[in-house]
Amino acid sequence: MSDLSQSRPEEESAVRAVVENWAAAVRRKDVVAILANHSQDFLMFDVPPPFSSRGIDEYRGTWDLFYSAATDPVVFDIEKMEIAAGSDVAFVAAFMRCRHIDRGIPTDLDFRLTVGLRKIAGQWAIMHEHHSVPATQ
């Protein structure tokens, strides 16, 4: 059982690399690299519909929607990231920024990202992503 109260710096570093590589792949529009560290039975809660995607194939499909509204070059930046990593479970909480076209105008969207990972066969796998924005009403 993992003990996240004593986060491990070497595991934090490895998890940081997974998340930073994922964000860089998003900016490059490299879907193969985006999916590379996600588990096959991955679960995502997202801001735009569908609000829930299960499995790598459904997740792959969400990027079509993202890129259809994204600017070029793609903005998908980690503004702040905190990591708690044990020997086999890790959590990431981040503030992110992306840019999309809203009524013909490039618009920045600040959002929150929570990622849950498990270490499987010595590699960190993203099991869950949760993207959210603060409620406005």
Backbone bond lengths (Angstrom), bond angles and torsions (degrees), N, CA, C in turn:
res aa  C-N    CA-C-N  psi(-1)  N-CA   C-N-CA  omega(-1)  CA-C   N-CA-C  phi
1 M - - - 1.452 - - 1.519 108.31 -
2 S 1.330 116.81 135.49 1.462 121.89 179.03 1.516 111.55 -72.19
3 D 1.317 115.25 147.89 1.452 121.60 172.39 1.520 107.15 -117.30
4 L 1.354 116.01 100.16 1.451 120.04 -177.81 1.518 112.66 -82.51
5 S 1.342 116.98 -6.83 1.462 118.26 177.81 1.527 110.38 -69.97
6 Q 1.313 116.90 -21.81 1.458 122.25 176.88 1.526 107.93 -119.05
7 S 1.319 115.72 75.03 1.453 120.87 -177.93 1.527 109.89 -58.32
8 R 1.315 115.52 143.48 1.460 122.10 -175.96 1.529 110.25 -100.81
9 P 1.324 117.92 118.85 1.474 120.83 -176.58 1.526 113.70 -56.23
10 E 1.334 118.35 -39.06 1.470 119.69 -178.84 1.521 111.04 -67.93
11 E 1.339 116.91 -34.26 1.470 120.18 177.30 1.523 110.31 -75.23
12 E 1.328 117.08 -38.64 1.465 120.47 175.60 1.516 110.53 -57.30
13 S 1.318 116.98 -43.00 1.458 121.63 179.76 1.526 111.23 -62.89
14 A 1.321 116.77 -42.91 1.464 120.66 179.71 1.532 110.93 -65.48
15 V 1.325 116.71 -41.49 1.469 120.79 178.71 1.524 109.99 -66.11
16 R 1.329 117.12 -42.65 1.470 120.77 177.55 1.532 110.22 -56.44
17 A 1.316 116.95 -42.87 1.465 120.58 179.70 1.528 111.21 -62.78
18 V 1.334 117.43 -40.88 1.474 120.58 178.20 1.519 110.03 -59.96
19 V 1.325 117.72 -47.67 1.465 121.38 -176.72 1.534 110.80 -69.70
20 E 1.304 117.56 -43.04 1.466 119.97 178.88 1.525 111.58 -64.96
21 N 1.333 118.02 -38.61 1.469 121.10 177.00 1.519 111.19 -66.14
22 W 1.343 117.26 -38.04 1.466 121.90 176.78 1.529 110.02 -61.70
23 A 1.340 117.47 -47.86 1.469 120.77 -179.61 1.529 110.97 -63.16
24 A 1.322 117.36 -39.81 1.466 120.91 177.64 1.527 110.58 -64.31
25 A 1.328 117.29 -38.65 1.465 120.89 177.67 1.525 110.72 -64.35
26 V 1.333 117.07 -38.03 1.466 120.43 176.48 1.525 109.43 -60.27
27 R 1.314 117.27 -45.62 1.471 120.55 -179.59 1.526 111.54 -63.58
28 R 1.324 117.64 -31.79 1.475 121.84 179.62 1.528 112.41 -83.44
29 K 1.325 116.97 -8.91 1.472 123.20 -174.41 1.530 110.73 62.67
30 D 1.318 116.26 36.11 1.458 123.32 -178.20 1.532 108.63 -98.60
31 V 1.331 115.91 86.88 1.464 120.95 -173.69 1.533 111.52 -62.49
32 V 1.315 118.31 -36.04 1.462 120.48 178.27 1.531 109.93 -59.77
33 A 1.323 117.49 -44.89 1.464 120.87 179.24 1.526 111.38 -71.33
34 I 1.340 117.94 -32.64 1.469 120.63 176.61 1.520 109.66 -59.11
35 L 1.309 117.45 -42.18 1.464 123.13 -175.65 1.528 113.41 -82.76
36 A 1.311 117.62 -14.24 1.467 122.42 -167.45 1.526 114.77 -54.29
37 N 1.318 118.48 -36.73 1.457 120.14 -176.05 1.522 112.81 -109.80
38 H 1.320 117.13 21.54 1.464 121.73 177.92 1.529 109.36 -100.57
39 S 1.341 115.66 140.97 1.463 119.96 178.21 1.523 109.68 -72.63
40 Q 1.309 116.49 156.36 1.468 121.36 179.55 1.523 111.91 -63.11
41 D 1.333 117.64 -32.08 1.467 120.98 -178.91 1.526 111.74 -101.83
42 F 1.305 115.64 30.02 1.454 125.77 179.93 1.536 111.70 -53.77
43 L 1.341 116.45 147.25 1.465 122.73 176.94 1.522 108.93 -128.33
44 M 1.358 116.32 131.20 1.460 120.61 178.04 1.520 109.84 -127.96
45 F 1.340 115.12 137.98 1.453 122.74 167.68 1.522 105.35 -108.99
46 D 1.336 116.62 126.13 1.461 120.71 -171.93 1.515 111.09 -122.23
47 V 1.318 116.10 170.26 1.460 121.77 177.96 1.531 110.22 -79.59
48 P 1.354 118.90 -57.45 1.470 117.05 178.00 1.526 110.44 -81.22
49 P 1.316 117.56 156.19 1.470 119.62 175.27 1.521 110.43 -60.44
50 P 1.308 119.41 147.06 1.455 124.08 -0.01 1.533 110.26 -75.26
51 F 1.298 116.69 140.54 1.456 121.26 -176.08 1.514 112.24 -72.23
52 S 1.338 116.84 -17.05 1.455 121.77 179.33 1.518 108.85 -138.40
53 S 1.310 116.65 132.42 1.465 122.58 175.66 1.518 107.65 -130.16
54 R 1.329 116.65 129.31 1.458 120.61 178.86 1.518 109.01 -119.52
55 G 1.303 114.94 132.02 1.459 120.86 177.88 1.517 111.29 92.10
56 I 1.295 114.10 155.11 1.456 120.98 -174.00 1.527 111.80 -66.87
57 D 1.339 118.50 -32.43 1.462 120.14 -179.86 1.527 111.93 -68.86
58 E 1.338 117.21 -42.62 1.463 119.60 176.72 1.524 110.37 -64.61
59 Y 1.324 116.64 -40.60 1.462 120.46 178.97 1.523 110.63 -61.76
60 R 1.320 117.30 -43.90 1.464 121.94 178.29 1.533 109.72 -54.37
61 G 1.332 116.82 -42.08 1.454 121.28 -178.33 1.519 113.81 -65.15
62 T 1.322 118.44 -26.19 1.464 120.15 -179.17 1.524 111.98 -68.31
63 W 1.319 117.60 -23.02 1.458 119.86 -178.78 1.518 111.97 -72.53
64 D 1.333 118.24 -26.00 1.469 120.15 174.86 1.524 109.99 -60.20
65 L 1.334 116.63 -45.75 1.465 121.12 178.02 1.523 110.45 -63.41
66 F 1.309 117.09 -46.23 1.466 120.60 -179.30 1.523 110.52 -57.21
67 Y 1.330 117.24 -51.13 1.456 120.22 -176.12 1.524 112.69 -70.17
68 S 1.327 117.91 -24.66 1.465 119.78 178.14 1.533 111.07 -68.39
69 A 1.326 117.83 -22.61 1.466 121.58 -179.31 1.524 112.87 -109.86
70 A 1.323 117.97 -5.00 1.469 121.57 -174.98 1.527 111.11 -80.51
71 T 1.329 114.44 155.97 1.455 120.33 173.69 1.521 108.83 -81.09
72 D 1.314 115.05 167.92 1.458 120.78 174.43 1.524 107.18 -126.07
73 P 1.317 120.68 117.09 1.457 126.08 6.33 1.531 111.99 -72.17
74 V 1.330 114.20 156.43 1.459 121.18 -178.89 1.522 109.62 -71.46
75 V 1.331 115.30 132.00 1.465 121.81 172.98 1.522 106.65 -103.62
76 F 1.314 116.56 122.20 1.462 123.03 178.83 1.516 105.93 -156.52
77 D 1.322 114.81 83.50 1.460 120.68 -167.84 1.519 112.37 -114.22
78 I 1.319 115.13 141.09 1.455 122.58 172.70 1.522 106.82 -87.16
79 E 1.322 116.48 115.88 1.457 121.23 179.90 1.527 111.25 -86.59
80 K 1.323 116.54 -39.21 1.463 122.41 -179.93 1.519 107.33 -154.94
81 M 1.324 117.30 139.31 1.460 120.57 -178.62 1.520 110.04 -140.54
82 E 1.331 115.56 134.67 1.461 122.52 173.98 1.523 107.69 -122.13
83 I 1.329 115.57 140.98 1.461 121.17 -175.55 1.517 109.40 -131.57
84 A 1.310 115.34 136.13 1.468 122.10 168.58 1.519 105.56 -122.09
85 A 1.315 116.73 120.29 1.460 120.37 -174.65 1.523 110.76 -133.63
86 G 1.311 115.32 125.02 1.444 121.49 172.33 1.520 109.06 -98.10
87 S 1.308 116.56 -158.08 1.464 119.73 -178.70 1.528 112.43 -75.96
88 D 1.348 118.28 -26.84 1.464 119.54 -177.37 1.527 114.78 -141.18
89 V 1.326 118.31 0.84 1.453 122.91 177.59 1.520 108.49 -137.37
90 A 1.341 115.96 140.47 1.465 120.24 178.81 1.518 109.79 -144.81
91 F 1.331 114.53 153.58 1.453 121.92 176.73 1.518 108.69 -130.83
92 V 1.323 114.83 141.20 1.454 121.48 177.84 1.521 107.57 -124.11
93 A 1.312 116.60 134.19 1.461 122.56 171.79 1.518 106.44 -123.52
94 A 1.338 116.23 127.92 1.462 119.42 -175.45 1.514 111.28 -142.27
95 F 1.324 113.97 152.74 1.456 121.84 166.99 1.516 105.61 -100.99
96 M 1.328 115.94 130.00 1.457 122.25 -174.58 1.530 109.83 -124.80
97 R 1.318 115.27 163.47 1.460 121.80 173.44 1.522 108.62 -139.29
98 C 1.314 114.58 133.43 1.458 119.99 171.00 1.528 107.60 -130.30
99 R 1.298 116.85 169.35 1.473 121.89 178.96 1.518 107.41 -128.53
100 H 1.310 114.69 133.60 1.457 120.47 179.38 1.521 108.87 -135.00
101 I 1.308 115.18 167.19 1.459 121.48 178.06 1.521 107.91 -93.90
102 D 1.329 116.39 118.37 1.459 122.66 179.33 1.525 108.01 -118.91
103 R 1.326 115.99 110.71 1.471 121.82 -177.84 1.522 110.88 54.27
104 G 1.321 116.38 41.26 1.451 121.97 177.10 1.520 115.23 82.88
105 I 1.339 117.53 0.37 1.464 121.17 -176.86 1.531 109.80 -115.59
106 P 1.339 117.70 127.16 1.466 119.19 174.77 1.535 109.93 -61.58
107 T 1.329 116.36 127.10 1.457 122.34 -174.70 1.522 109.76 -133.27
108 D 1.325 116.24 131.36 1.460 120.05 176.80 1.521 109.79 -79.26
109 L 1.320 115.66 142.36 1.458 122.68 175.67 1.520 107.68 -125.36
110 D 1.317 116.35 116.58 1.453 121.34 172.82 1.525 107.24 -89.11
111 F 1.323 116.34 132.66 1.458 119.92 -179.79 1.519 110.06 -142.88
112 R 1.323 113.97 164.86 1.465 121.38 178.66 1.523 108.21 -102.16
113 L 1.305 115.04 145.80 1.462 121.92 178.49 1.518 108.86 -129.78
114 T 1.310 115.77 129.31 1.458 121.84 170.59 1.517 106.97 -122.46
115 V 1.321 116.32 131.37 1.460 121.69 -178.61 1.528 108.24 -127.56
116 G 1.323 115.99 134.35 1.454 122.19 173.04 1.519 108.90 -111.92
117 L 1.312 116.50 131.91 1.463 121.13 -178.35 1.522 110.52 -127.82
118 R 1.335 115.17 153.34 1.469 122.41 171.64 1.517 107.79 -127.67
119 K 1.303 115.24 146.06 1.458 119.61 174.57 1.516 107.14 -89.70
120 I 1.331 115.37 118.68 1.460 122.44 -177.94 1.525 107.85 -124.30
121 A 1.317 115.88 122.94 1.472 121.48 -179.46 1.528 110.86 52.14
122 G 1.332 116.38 40.03 1.458 121.43 175.31 1.521 115.38 82.55
123 Q 1.353 118.32 1.08 1.461 121.65 -178.65 1.523 110.34 -121.76
124 W 1.329 117.10 141.38 1.453 121.37 176.49 1.525 109.72 -76.02
125 A 1.338 116.24 126.64 1.456 122.65 178.73 1.522 109.27 -118.70
126 I 1.317 116.26 132.52 1.459 120.77 177.01 1.522 107.60 -78.21
127 M 1.331 114.97 119.86 1.460 121.78 -178.76 1.526 111.58 -98.38
128 H 1.339 116.04 -29.98 1.457 120.10 -174.66 1.525 110.38 -151.03
129 E 1.330 115.97 137.48 1.464 123.10 170.32 1.514 106.97 -124.87
130 H 1.311 115.31 140.69 1.460 120.72 175.25 1.522 106.69 -133.61
131 H 1.329 116.13 113.87 1.460 122.34 177.20 1.523 106.79 -103.13
132 S 1.324 117.62 137.13 1.464 119.73 179.59 1.518 110.79 -150.08
133 V 1.313 114.68 157.98 1.455 123.01 172.22 1.520 107.27 -126.67
134 P 1.332 117.28 151.68 1.463 118.52 178.41 1.530 110.99 -61.93
135 A 1.310 115.77 144.26 1.465 120.67 175.84 1.520 109.10 -64.00
136 T 1.312 117.29 140.08 1.464 120.91 -179.93 1.512 112.23 -105.33
137 Q 1.310 117.52 -7.62 1.472 120.60 -179.38 1.504 110.70 -127.70
